[in-house]
C-alpha cells in the first residue's frame, strides 16, 4: 500500500510539474507556463514598476564616446543630452527599449507578417494579408535606399545598437510582462526591423 501511495504521489507530482512548466490551451487562448509566470522570482511580480528606471541617469557604455545624460521631466518624458549624434541615437535606442521593448517587437512582427509565430494559427490569415500587401518587400527597399547614404546607415546602426545593448542586459525574469504572457524571448533588433516599424506607421496613418 505504501508503495502504491508513493507511486501515485510521484505521478501527480510529475504531472503537476509538467503542467506548470508548459503552455496550456484554454479554448482559443494559450496560457503561458504558470509555474514561471506565477513564480515570485521570475514571474509577473518582477515587473513591478522600478522607480530607478524613471530617475535621471548618466549612462556610460563602451559604445559611447562620452557619458550621456537622461533627464525626465514632470510628465516622465526622457530628454537626452549627448555630445554627438551617434551617442544620442545609441541612448535613444537604449531608452526606447528600456520602456517600450514589447511595443517595438510586436509592431515590427505585425508589419512583417510574423504574429502567428507567437500567437498561433489564429493569426495566419493576418500574416498572409500583411505579406500580400508587400510589407516585407517595401521594408527591404527602404533599407536598400538607406544603404546608399553611409552617414544615414551609420546613425541607424547606432540606434539599433542601443536597443540590442538593452536586450543583452535583460535576464528572462526582467522581460516585459507581455513576453512572459506570450512565452517568447525578445529578438536582436536590426535595421530591417527599423524599416518594418516605419511600414507599421505608414500603414496606420494611411489605412483609410
N, C-alpha and C positions, 0 to 999 in steps of 0.2 A: 504493500500500500504506500509506504514511504517513497519507494522508487517511482510509483505511478504519479504521486503528487509532485515529486521533483521534476519528472518528465513534462507534466502538464504546465508547471510553473515556468520551466525553461522555454517551452514552445510559446507560451503567452509573452514572455519577456522578449524573445527574438522577434515575434510578430509586432510587438509594440515598438521596438527599436526600428524595425523596418518601416512601419507606418510613419513614425516621427522623422525619419530621415529621407523620405521620398515624397515627390509631388503626388497629390491625390486629386482625381477629377470629381467634381460635385456638380452634376448637371453639365451646363456649358462653362462652368467656372473651374479653373485649375488652382488648387491651393498649393502654396509653397510648402517645403518640408517644415512641419510645425515645430519640430524639435529645435532646429537652429533659429527659426523665426521667433519663437517664444522664449528662447534662452536669454537670461539677463546679461550674459557675457558676449553674445554675438548677434542677438536679435533686435527687435524694434526698439527696445529700451535704450540701446546705444545711440539712437537717433534723436534723443532729446536735444533741444537747441543748446549749442555751446556758445556762451556769451563771448568767448575768446575769438570766435570767428567773425564777430561784428564789432571788434575793437580796432582802433588804429594800429597799423602794423608797419614795421620796417623789414622788408624782405631782402635776403641775400642768398643768391644761388650761384653756382659756378658759371651758369649761362649768362649771368648779368654782368655788365661792365661796372656798374655802380649800384649801391643799395637803392631800393625803390620804396617809397612811402605810399601807403594806402590810408586815406583819411575818410571816415564815414561821417556824413552829415546827419542832421536831425531826422531825416527820412530813411536813414541807413543805406543811402546811395554811396557806393565807394568812389572816391576820387583818387586817381593815380598820379603820382609826381615822380617823374623819372628824368634822367639826364640825356636819354636818347630815345628815339622812336622804337628801336629794337627792344630796349628794356621795357618800355611802356607796353608794347604789344605782348611781350612774353608774360608780363604780370597781368595784363588784361585776360589772357587765356587762362592763366592760373586761377585768377579770382572768379572768372565766369564758371570754371569747372568746380571750384570750391562751393559755389552757391547754386549752380544750375546744371550739374553734371547730367542728371537723368533727362532734363528737358533737351539738352544738346544731343544726347544719344537718341532719344525717341523721335525727335523731329527729323534727324538725318535718316533714321531707319524708315520712317514713314515715307519720306521723299524717294528713297531708293527702292521701295517695294520689298522691305525685309521684315515687316512686322510679324509675319507668320512664323518666323524663326523663334520668336519668344512668346507669342500669343496663341500659337496653334493654328489648326486648319481653318478656323472661322475667319481668319484674316487673309486667306489665299486670294479671294476674289479682289480684295482691295489692293493687294500687292500686284496682281496681274494688271489691274487698271493703271496703277502708277507706272508700270513698265511700258504699257502700251502708249501712255502719254509721251514717252520719250524722256522721262526724267533722268534716267541713267546716261543716255546719250548727251542730253543737254548739260549735265554736270561735267562730263568728260570734256566737252567742247569748251566749257568755261575754263577748266584747268589748262587746256592747250593754249588758250588766249593769254591767261595769266603767265604762262611759262615763257611767253615772248618778251616779257618785261622782267629782267633779272632782279631789279630792285623790288618790284611788287611781290614776286615769288619768295624772295628772301624775307620780307616782312611777314608774309603769310605763314612761312615756316616758323618764325619766332612765336607767333600766336599759337600755332599748333603745338610747338614745344612746351609752351606754358601749360596747356591743357594736359599734355602727357606727363609732365612733371608731377602735377597733382594726382593723376590717376596712379602713377607708380608709387606714390606715398601711401595710398589707401590700402588698409587691410580689409578683408571681407566684412569684418564686424562694423567697419565705418562706412560701408557702401550706403548711399542714399536709400531710404526705405523702399522706394519703388523697385530697385534692383532686387531687394530681398523678397518683396511680394511676388515678383515675376520669376525669381530664381534664376538669374543670369548675371554674368560679370560685365563690367564696362570694357569696351574695346579700346585699343590705342586710337587716337584721333589722327586724321590725315588731311592733307589739302583737298583731296576729293570730297571728304565729308564737309569741309567748308563750303564747297560748291553745292552739295546737296542741301545744306542749310539755306543757302541763297535760293535754291529752287523751291524749297518749302515756303519761304517768304513770298516769292513771286506767285506761287500757286494760291496762297492765302489772299494776297492783295488783288489777284486778277481772276479769281474763281467764278465770278458772276459777270 
